[in-house]
Amino acid sequence: MQTVDQMMKGKPPAVYSIAPEVPVLEALRLMADKHIGALLVMRGPALVGILSERDYARKVVLLGRSSADTPVDQIMSSPVTTVTRNATVNECLELMSDRRIRHLPVVEGGHVFGMLSIGDCVKAVIDDQRHQIEDLERFIRS
């Protein structure tokens, strides 16, 4: 079973974030530009929240708020559920399922190392299963 550290090696190193006081509209533009579904909300080097498309839909659109006038910190999710680099894919999937979230920041010692999506975890499970099948097929043939 892969660890978060192993999964992170297969991802681009970019971590996208936004400041808490920035308008939600600017955050949405960044997410659209980078083709991502969530942003870390950072105050300097400190992770203070996470903003997802789901936060926007439920806390801005459905409540009739203005994206241009609402700061990110009014709709972000906080505290943030995080994992460390030694967590396993299964642990990540269990957290995501239990908490009904789709993104997990990777944090150790107060330093943000990256972010995993549910898609990253599913891909890792599929890769692990593919390797197990190949190993079993080799074993059967020998």
TIMI-2910 file (N, C-alpha, C, CB; in pm, 1 decimal, decimal comma, always signed):
<rs>
+----------+----------+----------+----------+----------+----------+----------+----------+----------+----------+----------+----------+------+
!      n_x !      n_y !      n_z !     ca_x !     ca_y !     ca_z !      c_x !      c_y !      c_z !     cb_x !     cb_y !     cb_z ! resn !
+----------+----------+----------+----------+----------+----------+----------+----------+----------+----------+----------+----------+------+
!    +84,2 !   -118,5 !     +0,0 !     +0,0 !     +0,0 !     +0,0 !    +88,7 !   +124,9 !     +0,0 !    -95,8 !     -0,2 !   +122,6 !  Met !
!    +58,2 !   +214,6 !    -90,2 !   +137,0 !   +337,1 !   -102,6 !   +114,8 !   +430,1 !    +16,6 !   +101,9 !   +409,5 !   -232,5 !  Gln !
!   +216,5 !   +509,0 !    +42,7 !   +205,8 !   +613,4 !   +143,8 !   +180,8 !   +747,4 !    +74,1 !   +334,5 !   +619,3 !   +232,2 !  Thr !
!   +144,5 !   +846,1 !   +152,0 !   +124,7 !   +980,5 !    +98,7 !   +254,0 !  +1029,3 !    +34,3 !    +78,9 !  +1078,0 !   +210,1 !  Val !
!   +366,0 !  +1003,5 !    +97,4 !   +495,2 !  +1046,9 !    +42,5 !   +518,2 !   +988,4 !    -97,2 !   +610,3 !  +1005,3 !   +136,7 !  Asp !
!   +486,4 !   +860,7 !   -114,7 !   +501,8 !   +797,4 !   -246,0 !   +405,9 !   +858,7 !   -347,1 !   +478,1 !   +645,9 !   -235,9 !  Gln !
!   +283,1 !   +885,9 !   -307,7 !   +187,4 !   +949,6 !   -398,4 !   +232,8 !  +1089,7 !   -437,8 !    +49,0 !   +956,0 !   -333,7 !  Met !
!   +288,6 !  +1162,7 !   -343,0 !   +332,1 !  +1300,8 !   -369,4 !   +445,1 !  +1305,8 !   -472,5 !   +377,9 !  +1367,8 !   -239,1 !  Met !
!   +527,4 !  +1202,5 !   -478,2 !   +637,5 !  +1200,2 !   -575,0 !   +586,5 !  +1195,3 !   -718,4 !   +728,4 !  +1080,9 !   -548,7 !  Lys !
!   +465,3 !  +1145,1 !   -739,0 !   +408,7 !  +1137,0 !   -872,8 !   +327,6 !  +1258,9 !   -912,8 !   +323,5 !  +1016,5 !   -883,2 !  Gly !
!   +321,1 !  +1358,7 !   -826,2 !   +242,0 !  +1478,9 !   -852,6 !   +331,6 !  +1598,7 !   -878,5 !   +148,4 !  +1508,1 !   -735,5 !  Lys !
!   +284,1 !  +1694,9 !   -956,3 !   +359,3 !  +1820,3 !   -969,3 !   +373,1 !  +1885,7 !   -831,5 !   +288,8 !  +1917,7 !  -1069,7 !  Pro !
!   +482,3 !  +1955,8 !   -806,3 !   +507,0 !  +2010,6 !   -672,7 !   +423,2 !  +2133,3 !   -636,5 !   +650,3 !  +2045,8 !   -660,7 !  Pro !
!   +346,2 !  +2187,6 !   -729,2 !   +270,5 !  +2310,0 !   -702,9 !   +163,7 !  +2289,4 !   -596,1 !   +205,7 !  +2360,0 !   -831,1 !  Ala !
!   +155,7 !  +2385,4 !   -505,7 !    +50,6 !  +2389,8 !   -404,7 !    -13,2 !  +2527,8 !   -417,8 !   +107,0 !  +2363,3 !   -257,3 !  Val !
!   -141,4 !  +2532,0 !   -446,3 !   -209,2 !  +2659,0 !   -467,9 !   -279,9 !  +2702,7 !   -340,8 !   -309,0 !  +2648,4 !   -583,9 !  Tyr !
!   -263,4 !  +2831,1 !   -310,8 !   -323,7 !  +2884,5 !   -188,9 !   -370,1 !  +3026,7 !   -212,3 !   -224,6 !  +2879,1 !    -71,4 !  Ser !
!   -445,7 !  +3075,4 !   -115,3 !   -498,8 !  +3210,9 !   -120,4 !   -505,9 !  +3264,1 !    +21,8 !   -638,9 !  +3215,0 !   -189,4 !  Ile !
!   -500,9 !  +3395,5 !    +36,3 !   -509,8 !  +3458,2 !   +168,0 !   -655,2 !  +3465,0 !   +212,3 !   -447,2 !  +3599,4 !   +166,1 !  Ala !
!   -679,5 !  +3463,6 !   +343,1 !   -816,6 !  +3459,4 !   +395,0 !   -900,6 !  +3583,1 !   +364,0 !   -812,4 !  +3440,2 !   +542,0 !  Pro !
!   -836,9 !  +3697,3 !   +346,1 !   -912,3 !  +3821,6 !   +325,3 !   -947,4 !  +3848,9 !   +179,0 !   -833,6 !  +3937,4 !   +379,2 !  Glu !
!   -900,2 !  +3766,3 !    +88,0 !   -923,4 !  +3783,5 !    -54,8 !  -1070,2 !  +3751,6 !    -87,2 !   -827,4 !  +3692,8 !   -137,4 !  Val !
!  -1130,8 !  +3825,5 !   -181,2 !  -1269,6 !  +3793,3 !   -219,5 !  -1281,1 !  +3654,1 !   -281,5 !  -1322,8 !  +3898,0 !   -318,4 !  Pro !
!  -1392,3 !  +3589,7 !   -255,3 !  -1419,2 !  +3455,8 !   -306,5 !  -1406,9 !  +3451,6 !   -459,3 !  -1559,1 !  +3409,7 !   -263,4 !  Val !
!  -1448,0 !  +3557,6 !   -526,4 !  -1441,8 !  +3562,2 !   -672,8 !  -1298,8 !  +3540,8 !   -723,0 !  -1495,9 !  +3696,5 !   -724,3 !  Leu !
!  -1202,9 !  +3601,2 !   -654,8 !  -1061,8 !  +3582,6 !   -693,4 !  -1018,0 !  +3437,6 !   -672,5 !   -970,5 !  +3677,6 !   -612,2 !  Glu !
!  -1064,1 !  +3376,7 !   -565,4 !  -1032,1 !  +3236,0 !   -539,0 !  -1090,9 !  +3147,1 !   -648,6 !  -1085,7 !  +3192,9 !   -400,1 !  Ala !
!  -1214,7 !  +3175,1 !   -688,4 !  -1278,3 !  +3097,9 !   -795,1 !  -1202,3 !  +3111,0 !   -926,4 !  -1422,7 !  +3142,9 !   -814,1 !  Leu !
!  -1156,5 !  +3230,8 !   -956,2 !  -1077,1 !  +3251,0 !  -1078,4 !   -948,9 !  +3168,2 !  -1075,0 !  -1042,7 !  +3400,2 !  -1096,4 !  Arg !
!   -881,9 !  +3165,1 !   -960,0 !   -759,5 !  +3086,2 !   -947,0 !   -788,8 !  +2937,9 !   -963,2 !   -692,7 !  +3112,3 !   -811,6 !  Leu !
!   -895,0 !  +2888,4 !   -900,2 !   -930,5 !  +2747,4 !   -913,3 !   -962,8 !  +2712,7 !  -1058,5 !  -1049,8 !  +2713,6 !   -823,0 !  Met !
!  -1034,1 !  +2801,2 !  -1128,4 !  -1068,1 !  +2776,2 !  -1268,5 !   -942,7 !  +2778,4 !  -1354,9 !  -1169,5 !  +2880,4 !  -1319,2 !  Ala !
!   -854,2 !  +2873,1 !  -1329,4 !   -730,8 !  +2886,1 !  -1407,3 !   -639,9 !  +2764,4 !  -1390,7 !   -655,8 !  +3012,5 !  -1366,2 !  Asp !
!   -635,0 !  +2709,7 !  -1270,7 !   -545,5 !  +2596,2 !  -1240,7 !   -615,8 !  +2461,0 !  -1254,3 !   -489,3 !  +2610,1 !  -1099,3 !  Lys !
!   -745,5 !  +2462,8 !  -1284,4 !   -824,3 !  +2339,2 !  -1300,1 !   -820,5 !  +2253,6 !  -1174,0 !   -772,3 !  +2257,5 !  -1419,3 !  His !
!   -846,1 !  +2319,6 !  -1060,8 !   -845,9 !  +2250,7 !   -931,7 !   -978,3 !  +2275,2 !   -860,3 !   -727,2 !  +2298,1 !   -843,8 !  Ile !
!  -1011,2 !  +2187,8 !   -765,6 !  -1138,0 !  +2196,8 !   -695,4 !  -1128,5 !  +2253,9 !   -555,4 !  -1199,2 !  +2063,7 !   -688,5 !  Gly !
!  -1006,6 !  +2286,6 !   -510,1 !   -991,5 !  +2341,0 !   -375,1 !   -860,6 !  +2418,7 !   -365,1 !   -995,7 !  +2227,7 !   -269,3 !  Ala !
!   -861,5 !  +2516,4 !   -276,2 !   -742,4 !  +2596,4 !   -246,9 !   -713,5 !  +2592,2 !    -98,0 !   -760,5 !  +2742,5 !   -294,4 !  Leu !
!   -587,1 !  +2590,1 !    -64,0 !   -549,7 !  +2606,4 !    +75,9 !   -563,1 !  +2753,8 !   +110,2 !   -404,3 !  +2554,3 !   +103,3 !  Leu !
!   -609,4 !  +2782,9 !   +229,7 !   -618,0 !  +2920,9 !   +275,8 !   -504,1 !  +2938,8 !   +376,0 !   -760,2 !  +2954,0 !   +340,2 !  Val !
!   -412,1 !  +3028,4 !   +338,8 !   -289,2 !  +3044,5 !   +417,0 !   -277,0 !  +3188,2 !   +468,0 !   -165,2 !  +3006,8 !   +332,0 !  Met !
!   -234,5 !  +3200,0 !   +592,0 !   -196,1 !  +3328,8 !   +648,3 !    -45,7 !  +3318,9 !   +669,4 !   -274,8 !  +3362,8 !   +784,1 !  Arg !
!    +28,9 !  +3372,5 !   +573,4 !   +173,8 !  +3352,1 !   +572,8 !   +199,6 !  +3204,6 !   +550,8 !   +240,0 !  +3401,7 !   +705,7 !  Gly !
!   +285,4 !  +3142,9 !   +633,6 !   +311,5 !  +2999,9 !   +616,8 !   +210,7 !  +2908,4 !   +687,9 !   +449,0 !  +2969,1 !   +666,7 !  Pro !
!   +113,5 !  +2969,9 !   +759,6 !    +19,6 !  +2891,6 !   +840,5 !   -106,6 !  +2856,1 !   +761,6 !    -18,2 !  +2969,1 !   +967,4 !  Ala !
!   -142,8 !  +2728,6 !   +766,8 !   -266,6 !  +2680,8 !   +706,8 !   -381,4 !  +2713,9 !   +801,8 !   -260,0 !  +2527,1 !   +677,1 !  Leu !
!   -475,8 !  +2796,8 !   +753,2 !   -587,6 !  +2837,7 !   +839,4 !   -722,3 !  +2783,9 !   +791,4 !   -593,9 !  +2988,9 !   +847,0 !  Val !
!   -725,1 !  +2729,6 !   +669,4 !   -850,6 !  +2676,5 !   +618,4 !   -832,9 !  +2616,7 !   +480,8 !   -956,2 !  +2784,5 !   +614,7 !  Gly !
!   -943,1 !  +2569,9 !   +425,2 !   -945,2 !  +2517,6 !   +289,3 !  -1074,8 !  +2566,2 !   +226,0 !   -934,1 !  +2359,7 !   +286,4 !  Ile !
!  -1067,4 !  +2603,5 !    +99,2 !  -1183,9 !  +2650,9 !    +26,2 !  -1207,5 !  +2557,5 !    -90,9 !  -1165,2 !  +2797,8 !    -21,8 !  Leu !
!  -1325,1 !  +2498,6 !    -95,0 !  -1359,3 !  +2405,8 !   -203,1 !  -1476,4 !  +2460,2 !   -284,0 !  -1393,5 !  +2266,0 !   -146,5 !  Ser !
!  -1497,0 !  +2399,6 !   -399,9 !  -1612,7 !  +2434,8 !   -481,3 !  -1741,4 !  +2410,3 !   -402,9 !  -1613,3 !  +2354,3 !   -612,9 !  Glu !
!  -1740,1 !  +2308,1 !   -320,4 !  -1856,4 !  +2275,5 !   -237,2 !  -1884,0 !  +2388,0 !   -137,4 !  -1834,1 !  +2142,0 !   -162,4 !  Arg !
!  -1778,2 !  +2443,7 !    -76,6 !  -1796,2 !  +2558,0 !    +13,8 !  -1864,1 !  +2673,4 !    -59,8 !  -1660,0 !  +2604,1 !    +71,9 !  Asp !
!  -1816,6 !  +2700,6 !   -180,4 !  -1873,5 !  +2809,3 !   -260,0 !  -2021,2 !  +2783,7 !   -289,0 !  -1795,8 !  +2826,1 !   -391,7 !  Tyr !
!  -2052,9 !  +2664,1 !   -335,9 !  -2191,1 !  +2633,3 !   -372,4 !  -2285,1 !  +2644,6 !   -252,6 !  -2199,6 !  +2493,3 !   -431,9 !  Ala !
!  -2241,1 !  +2596,3 !   -138,8 !  -2329,4 !  +2591,7 !    -22,3 !  -2332,8 !  +2721,1 !    +58,9 !  -2287,7 !  +2479,7 !    +66,8 !  Arg !
!  -2222,0 !  +2794,2 !    +59,1 !  -2212,6 !  +2909,5 !   +148,7 !  -2218,9 !  +3044,6 !    +77,2 !  -2085,2 !  +2901,3 !   +226,6 !  Lys !
!  -2216,0 !  +3043,6 !    -54,1 !  -2230,0 !  +3167,8 !   -129,4 !  -2353,0 !  +3159,7 !   -218,0 !  -2103,8 !  +3196,0 !   -214,0 !  Val !
!  -2353,2 !  +3068,8 !   -311,2 !  -2462,4 !  +3059,0 !   -408,4 !  -2596,5 !  +3036,6 !   -338,3 !  -2435,3 !  +2945,0 !   -508,0 !  Val !
!  -2605,4 !  +2933,5 !   -256,4 !  -2733,3 !  +2900,2 !   -193,2 !  -2780,1 !  +3004,7 !    -91,9 !  -2722,5 !  +2766,5 !   -125,0 !  Leu !
!  -2688,0 !  +3083,3 !    -38,2 !  -2725,2 !  +3185,5 !    +59,6 !  -2740,5 !  +3323,3 !     -3,0 !  -2622,3 !  +3191,4 !   +169,8 !  Leu !
!  -2723,3 !  +3332,1 !   -135,1 !  -2742,6 !  +3458,6 !   -205,2 !  -2636,1 !  +3563,0 !   -177,1 !  -2874,3 !  +3514,4 !   -170,0 !  Gly !
!  -2518,7 !  +3519,7 !   -138,5 !  -2409,2 !  +3613,5 !   -112,7 !  -2343,2 !  +3655,3 !   -243,6 !  -2304,8 !  +3550,8 !    -17,9 !  Arg !
!  -2264,0 !  +3759,7 !   -236,8 !  -2189,3 !  +3807,6 !   -352,4 !  -2046,5 !  +3753,7 !   -347,6 !  -2189,0 !  +3962,4 !   -357,3 !  Ser !
!  -2003,0 !  +3691,3 !   -455,9 !  -1866,1 !  +3638,1 !   -464,0 !  -1762,3 !  +3749,0 !   -458,5 !  -1848,0 !  +3557,2 !   -592,3 !  Ser !
!  -1798,2 !  +3865,0 !   -510,1 !  -1704,1 !  +3976,8 !   -513,5 !  -1689,8 !  +4044,6 !   -377,6 !  -1748,4 !  +4078,6 !   -616,7 !  Ala !
!  -1793,5 !  +4033,9 !   -293,6 !  -1792,6 !  +4103,7 !   -164,7 !  -1766,0 !  +4014,0 !    -44,5 !  -1922,6 !  +4172,5 !   -145,1 !  Asp !
!  -1765,0 !  +3883,3 !    -64,8 !  -1746,9 !  +3789,7 !    +46,2 !  -1601,4 !  +3745,9 !    +53,4 !  -1839,6 !  +3667,0 !    +30,8 !  Thr !
!  -1534,0 !  +3769,0 !   +167,3 !  -1396,0 !  +3720,8 !   +180,0 !  -1391,6 !  +3568,9 !   +201,6 !  -1325,1 !  +3792,6 !   +296,5 !  Pro !
!  -1283,4 !  +3510,2 !   +158,1 !  -1263,3 !  +3365,3 !   +166,2 !  -1282,4 !  +3313,6 !   +308,7 !  -1123,6 !  +3328,5 !   +115,9 !  Val !
!  -1233,5 !  +3387,3 !   +408,8 !  -1240,7 !  +3335,1 !   +546,0 !  -1382,9 !  +3322,8 !   +598,9 !  -1161,6 !  +3423,7 !   +638,1 !  Asp !
!  -1481,6 !  +3384,9 !   +532,4 !  -1620,2 !  +3371,9 !   +576,7 !  -1685,0 !  +3242,5 !   +528,5 !  -1700,9 !  +3490,0 !   +528,3 !  Gln !
!  -1623,9 !  +3177,0 !   +428,7 !  -1685,1 !  +3053,3 !   +378,1 !  -1591,5 !  +2932,5 !   +380,6 !  -1733,0 !  +3075,2 !   +237,6 !  Ile !
!  -1465,0 !  +2952,9 !   +414,9 !  -1369,4 !  +2841,3 !   +414,5 !  -1405,5 !  +2738,7 !   +521,3 !  -1226,0 !  +2892,8 !   +437,1 !  Met !
!  -1357,7 !  +2618,8 !   +502,8 !  -1373,3 !  +2514,8 !   +604,4 !  -1252,9 !  +2518,5 !   +697,0 !  -1388,8 !  +2374,0 !   +539,3 !  Ser !
!  -1280,7 !  +2521,4 !   +826,9 !  -1174,3 !  +2526,5 !   +926,3 !  -1231,8 !  +2471,9 !  +1057,2 !  -1118,2 !  +2673,5 !   +944,0 !  Ser !
!  -1154,7 !  +2393,9 !  +1133,0 !  -1017,6 !  +2349,9 !  +1109,2 !  -1009,9 !  +2250,7 !   +992,7 !   -960,1 !  +2286,6 !  +1235,9 !  Pro !
!   -889,7 !  +2236,7 !   +942,4 !   -865,4 !  +2154,5 !   +824,7 !   -821,5 !  +2014,5 !   +866,3 !   -759,5 !  +2219,6 !   +734,0 !  Val !
!   -880,8 !  +1914,1 !   +803,4 !   -836,7 !  +1776,7 !   +822,1 !   -712,0 !  +1758,6 !   +736,8 !   -949,3 !  +1673,0 !   +783,6 !  Thr !
!   -603,2 !  +1712,6 !   +797,5 !   -477,0 !  +1695,4 !   +725,5 !   -422,2 !  +1554,3 !   +747,8 !   -373,6 !  +1801,4 !   +770,8 !  Thr !
!   -321,9 !  +1519,7 !   +668,1 !   -248,8 !  +1394,6 !   +685,6 !   -100,3 !  +1424,6 !   +683,2 !   -286,3 !  +1291,2 !   +575,8 !  Val !
!    -21,6 !  +1328,3 !   +732,0 !   +123,0 !  +1339,3 !   +724,1 !   +173,0 !  +1254,8 !   +608,1 !   +189,5 !  +1295,9 !   +856,8 !  Thr !
!   +299,4 !  +1270,0 !   +576,1 !   +356,1 !  +1198,2 !   +461,6 !   +363,4 !  +1047,8 !   +482,1 !   +493,3 !  +1250,3 !   +432,1 !  Arg !
!   +354,4 !   +999,3 !   +605,9 !   +363,0 !   +854,5 !   +626,8 !   +225,8 !   +787,1 !   +633,2 !   +439,1 !   +825,8 !   +754,3 !  Asn !
!   +117,6 !   +862,3 !   +615,2 !    -16,5 !   +802,8 !   +610,9 !    -29,8 !   +716,3 !   +486,2 !   -126,6 !   +912,8 !   +613,0 !  Ala !
!   -114,2 !   +614,3 !   +494,1 !   -135,1 !   +527,0 !   +378,9 !   -253,0 !   +576,7 !   +295,3 !   -159,0 !   +381,5 !   +424,8 !  Thr !
!   -260,3 !   +525,4 !   +174,4 !   -371,7 !   +558,3 !    +86,3 !   -503,6 !   +519,3 !   +152,9 !   -356,4 !   +487,1 !    -50,2 !  Val !
!   -508,9 !   +402,0 !   +213,6 !   -631,8 !   +358,1 !   +279,7 !   -672,3 !   +451,9 !   +392,7 !   -614,6 !   +217,1 !   +333,8 !  Asn !
!   -575,8 !   +499,4 !   +468,7 !   -606,2 !   +594,7 !   +576,0 !   -664,5 !   +724,1 !   +518,2 !   -479,0 !   +625,6 !   +658,9 !  Glu !
!   -607,4 !   +769,4 !   +407,1 !   -657,5 !   +890,5 !   +341,8 !   -800,6 !   +871,2 !   +293,3 !   -566,9 !   +929,5 !   +224,3 !  Cys !
!   -825,1 !   +758,9 !   +226,1 !   -959,3 !   +731,8 !   +175,1 !  -1060,9 !   +719,3 !   +288,2 !   -959,1 !   +604,6 !    +91,1 !  Leu !
!  -1019,6 !   +658,7 !   +397,9 !  -1109,0 !   +644,7 !   +512,9 !  -1144,5 !   +781,2 !   +571,2 !  -1044,4 !   +556,4 !   +620,7 !  Glu !
!  -1044,2 !   +868,8 !   +585,9 !  -1069,0 !  +1004,7 !   +635,0 !  -1163,8 !  +1080,0 !   +542,2 !   -936,6 !  +1081,6 !   +648,9 !  Leu !
!  -1136,0 !  +1071,3 !   +411,7 !  -1219,3 !  +1141,7 !   +314,3 !  -1362,8 !  +1091,0 !   +318,1 !  -1161,8 !  +1125,7 !   +173,5 !  Met !
!  -1378,2 !   +962,2 !   +328,5 !  -1511,8 !   +903,5 !   +332,6 !  -1584,6 !   +940,8 !   +461,5 !  -1503,3 !   +751,5 !   +319,2 !  Ser !
!  -1518,3 !   +925,4 !   +574,4 !  -1580,7 !   +954,3 !   +703,8 !  -1620,6 !  +1101,5 !   +717,2 !  -1485,8 !   +916,4 !   +816,8 !  Asp !
!  -1536,0 !  +1190,4 !   +666,3 !  -1559,8 !  +1334,8 !   +683,5 !  -1625,6 !  +1399,3 !   +562,4 !  -1429,4 !  +1405,3 !   +712,2 !  Arg !
!  -1650,3 !  +1317,8 !   +460,3 !  -1716,1 !  +1365,2 !   +337,8 !  -1642,1 !  +1483,6 !   +275,9 !  -1860,8 !  +1404,7 !   +367,6 !  Arg !
!  -1511,4 !  +1464,1 !   +259,0 !  -1427,1 !  +1566,0 !   +196,9 !  -1355,2 !  +1504,9 !    +77,5 !  -1325,1 !  +1624,3 !   +298,9 !  Ile !
!  -1304,5 !  +1588,7 !     -9,2 !  -1239,4 !  +1540,9 !   -131,1 !  -1093,5 !  +1581,3 !   -142,4 !  -1313,2 !  +1591,2 !   -250,3 !  Arg !
!  -1044,8 !  +1659,7 !    -46,0 !   -906,3 !  +1707,3 !    -51,0 !   -843,4 !  +1698,6 !    +87,4 !   -899,9 !  +1852,6 !   -104,2 !  His !
!   -715,5 !  +1655,9 !    +89,3 !   -640,5 !  +1644,0 !   +214,8 !   -505,7 !  +1713,8 !   +200,9 !   -620,7 !  +1494,8 !   +253,8 !  Leu !
!   -485,8 !  +1823,1 !   +273,3 !   -352,6 !  +1882,1 !   +275,6 !   -255,4 !  +1789,5 !   +348,9 !   -356,1 !  +2021,3 !   +342,7 !  Pro !
!   -131,8 !  +1787,5 !   +300,4 !    -25,9 !  +1708,2 !   +361,2 !    +58,8 !  +1804,6 !   +444,0 !    +61,0 !  +1632,0 !   +252,3 !  Val !
!    +55,9 !  +1786,0 !   +576,5 !   +120,7 !  +1879,7 !   +668,1 !   +203,0 !  +1803,1 !   +770,3 !    +16,4 !  +1969,0 !   +738,7 !  Val !
!   +324,2 !  +1851,8 !   +792,8 !   +409,8 !  +1797,7 !   +899,9 !   +486,4 !  +1911,6 !   +963,8 !   +508,3 !  +1689,4 !   +845,2 !  Glu !
!   +485,6 !  +1913,3 !  +1095,5 !   +559,8 !  +2016,3 !  +1167,8 !   +517,1 !  +2157,0 !  +1129,9 !   +706,9 !  +2000,3 !  +1142,9 !  Gly !
!   +389,2 !  +2174,1 !  +1096,8 !   +338,6 !  +2305,3 !  +1060,4 !   +371,6 !  +2348,1 !   +918,3 !   +391,5 !  +2405,6 !  +1154,4 !  Gly !
!   +441,2 !  +2263,3 !   +843,5 !   +478,8 !  +2295,1 !   +704,9 !   +388,9 !  +2219,4 !   +608,2 !   +627,7 !  +2260,3 !   +678,4 !  His !
!   +332,6 !  +2290,5 !   +510,9 !   +247,1 !  +2228,5 !   +409,7 !   +335,3 !  +2173,0 !   +298,2 !   +143,3 !  +2331,0 !   +353,0 !  Val !
!   +322,1 !  +2042,7 !   +272,6 !   +400,7 !  +1976,2 !   +169,1 !   +324,7 !  +1956,9 !    +38,7 !   +447,6 !  +1843,3 !   +219,1 !  Phe !
!   +192,4 !  +1963,0 !    +44,0 !   +113,6 !  +1942,8 !    -76,2 !    -30,3 !  +1915,3 !    -41,7 !   +169,9 !  +1829,4 !   -158,8 !  Gly !
!   -105,3 !  +1872,4 !   -143,8 !   -244,6 !  +1837,9 !   -122,0 !   -280,7 !  +1720,4 !   -210,7 !   -337,1 !  +1958,4 !   -149,7 !  Met !
!   -356,3 !  +1628,5 !   -152,8 !   -405,9 !  +1512,8 !   -226,2 !   -554,9 !  +1527,1 !   -249,6 !   -375,4 !  +1382,4 !   -150,7 !  Leu !
!   -598,1 !  +1481,4 !   -365,1 !   -740,9 !  +1477,3 !   -393,4 !   -786,5 !  +1332,7 !   -386,0 !   -773,3 !  +1539,4 !   -532,8 !  Ser !
!   -916,2 !  +1313,8 !   -383,7 !   -968,8 !  +1178,0 !   -383,5 !   -927,0 !  +1106,2 !   -511,7 !  -1122,7 !  +1178,9 !   -369,3 !  Ile !
!   -915,1 !  +1180,8 !   -620,5 !   -869,3 !  +1122,2 !   -746,9 !   -728,2 !  +1067,6 !   -737,0 !   -875,9 !  +1225,0 !   -857,6 !  Gly !
!   -640,5 !  +1138,8 !   -666,0 !   -502,8 !  +1090,5 !   -645,4 !   -504,2 !   +957,8 !   -570,6 !   -418,7 !  +1194,9 !   -567,2 !  Asp !
!   -589,3 !   +948,5 !   -469,7 !   -597,0 !   +825,8 !   -389,4 !   -654,8 !   +709,6 !   -469,1 !   -681,6 !   +849,6 !   -264,6 !  Cys !
!   -758,7 !   +736,1 !   -545,9 !   -818,6 !   +630,9 !   -627,7 !   -717,0 !   +580,8 !   -729,8 !   -946,3 !   +682,4 !   -698,6 !  Val !
!   -643,1 !   +671,8 !   -791,2 !   -539,0 !   +632,8 !   -887,3 !   -435,1 !   +542,8 !   -820,7 !   -470,5 !   +757,9 !   -947,0 !  Lys !
!   -394,7 !   +575,6 !   -698,1 !   -296,4 !   +494,8 !   -625,7 !   -350,3 !   +354,8 !   -597,9 !   -257,5 !   +563,2 !   -494,1 !  Ala !
!   -477,6 !   +344,3 !   -561,0 !   -538,5 !   +213,1 !   -536,3 !   -540,8 !   +131,8 !   -665,4 !   -682,2 !   +228,6 !   -479,6 !  Val !
!   -579,5 !   +194,5 !   -775,0 !   -583,0 !   +125,3 !   -904,8 !   -443,1 !    +78,0 !   -943,8 !   -640,5 !   +218,1 !  -1014,8 !  Ile !
!   -342,4 !   +162,9 !   -925,2 !   -204,2 !   +123,7 !   -955,7 !   -159,8 !     +5,4 !   -870,9 !   -109,4 !   +241,5 !   -933,6 !  Asp !
!   -192,4 !     +9,1 !   -741,3 !   -156,7 !   -101,9 !   -652,8 !   -225,2 !   -231,1 !   -697,1 !   -194,7 !    -69,1 !   -507,5 !  Asp !
!   -351,7 !   -221,9 !   -731,9 !   -424,1 !   -341,3 !   -776,6 !   -366,7 !   -395,2 !   -907,6 !   -573,4 !   -309,8 !   -793,8 !  Gln !
!   -330,2 !   -305,9 !   -998,2 !   -271,0 !   -348,3 !  -1125,1 !   -140,6 !   -425,6 !  -1100,6 !   -244,7 !   -225,7 !  -1216,1 !  Arg !
!    -59,3 !   -375,2 !  -1007,6 !    +66,7 !   -444,3 !   -976,1 !    +40,7 !   -580,3 !   -912,1 !   +153,1 !   -358,3 !   -882,6 !  His !
!    -56,9 !   -587,8 !   -824,2 !    -90,0 !   -715,7 !   -761,0 !   -137,5 !   -817,3 !   -864,5 !   -197,7 !   -696,1 !   -653,3 !  Gln !
!   -218,6 !   -773,0 !   -957,8 !   -267,6 !   -862,5 !  -1063,7 !   -152,1 !   -911,0 !  -1150,0 !   -372,9 !   -791,2 !  -1151,1 !  Ile !
!    -62,8 !   -820,7 !  -1186,3 !    +53,3 !   -859,5 !  -1267,7 !   +139,9 !   -959,5 !  -1192,9 !   +136,7 !   -735,8 !  -1306,1 !  Glu !
!   +161,6 !   -937,1 !  -1064,0 !   +241,1 !  -1030,8 !   -983,1 !   +173,9 !  -1167,7 !   -976,5 !   +261,7 !   -975,1 !   -840,7 !  Asp !
!    +43,6 !  -1171,1 !   -956,5 !    -29,1 !  -1297,1 !   -950,2 !    -24,5 !  -1370,2 !  -1085,6 !   -174,8 !  -1272,0 !   -907,8 !  Leu !
!    -37,9 !  -1296,5 !  -1193,8 !    -31,0 !  -1358,7 !  -1326,3 !   +107,6 !  -1419,4 !  -1351,2 !    -64,2 !  -1255,2 !  -1435,9 !  Glu !
!   +211,2 !  -1346,1 !  -1310,3 !   +348,8 !  -1400,4 !  -1323,4 !   +365,3 !  -1525,6 !  -1239,1 !   +454,0 !  -1294,8 !  -1281,2 !  Arg !
!   +310,4 !  -1524,4 !  -1117,4 !   +320,0 !  -1638,3 !  -1028,5 !   +248,5 !  -1760,0 !  -1089,3 !   +260,8 !  -1603,5 !   -890,8 !  Phe !
!   +130,6 !  -1738,4 !  -1144,2 !    +52,6 !  -1847,8 !  -1203,6 !   +126,4 !  -1907,1 !  -1323,6 !    -87,6 !  -1797,9 !  -1246,5 !  Ile !
!   +188,3 !  -1821,4 !  -1404,5 !   +259,3 !  -1868,9 !  -1524,0 !   +385,7 !  -1947,8 !  -1489,9 !   +295,8 !  -1751,0 !  -1612,6 !  Arg !
!   +443,5 !  -1921,5 !  -1375,1 !   +571,2 !  -1988,3 !  -1341,7 !   +552,7 !  -2122,1 !  -1274,5 !   +653,8 !  -1900,3 !  -1252,4 !  Ser !
+----------+----------+----------+----------+----------+----------+----------+----------+----------+----------+----------+----------+------+
</rs>
